[in-house]
Amino acid sequence: MDFKTKLNKAVNSNNSTVCVGLDPNLDLLPAELNGIIDPAERVTQFLKTVIDVTHEHCAAYKPNLGFFEALGADGWDTFEEIINNIPEDKVIIADAKRGDISSTAEHYSKAFFETLEVDAITLNPLMGFETLEPFLDYPKKGIYVLTLTSNPGAKDILLQQLDSGQTLSTFIAKNLHKKQQNHTTAVGMVVGATKATELDPVISHFQQSPLLIPGVGKQGGSVNELANALEAHTGTPLVNSSRSIIYARNDSEDWKNAIGNAASNLKKRLAPITNRYV
């Protein structure tokens, strides 16, 4: 099954475009788990619970590598255990933001696509489009390339205007479209919900691209503005929320239900978007 087929099946079978971000911050885990002394085991138990209470409401999970790497040597084992615990019908996106050249990029692609066997990975193209090449001939896999990110710092680089009058984000989107025409890996873009009013000049150049969209949670992106921005887009989107779901009520004894309810509520809020793709 190629990546786009799995993505579309995940969205259709769950009637959801929700992607749950797995960002296990030890400082924010529920107090109930403090009795687990080993940090890696505490994270494992927390994230397994998150998956248990959210899987019926989402199409994908996005574990963020930084939080696992912070656990030290146990972090990679924890990451692997968690991705093995995610149901097979869900899309798994490794939020790694890798972006290097030559044999380094080749080994990143082998690590994530062949050893860990995730479905997709986030990549940073700012060292040049050659950094994408080792990831581009895996028909069962996808890449999500940072194109117009949700953070304020996007204005420092991605929204800078080139001599041609287009922004760097638009330039990236155009080149990703060209890459897709000659390669079997599904080429997607990371675009921020907080930049919804600025998305059209970017995504209009690659309307078939799958989108990974952060920014509707703590960052305050508008679902209504996002729905308007995606009106003509044909590539299937995944709308990610991390902290707003997994730490919905981390200070409460009812934290498990709160997490499930937060995922369910986001699914309902995204219905105007999701209904276009199911």
Secondary structure, 3 states (H helix, E strand, C coil): CCHHHHHHHHHHHHCCCEEEEECCCHHHCCHHHHHCCCHHHHHHHHHHHHHHHHHHHCCEEEEEHHHHHCCCHHHHHHHHHHHHHCCCCCEEEEEEEECCCHHHHHHHHHHHHHHCCCCEEEECCCCCHHHHHHHCCCCCCEEEEEEECCCHHHHHCCCCECCCCCEHHHHHHHHHHHHHHCCCCEEEEEECHHHHHHCHHHHCCCCCCCEEECCCCCCCCCHHHHHHHCCCCCCCEEEEECHHHHCCCCCCCCHHHHHHHHHHHHHHHCHHHHCCCC
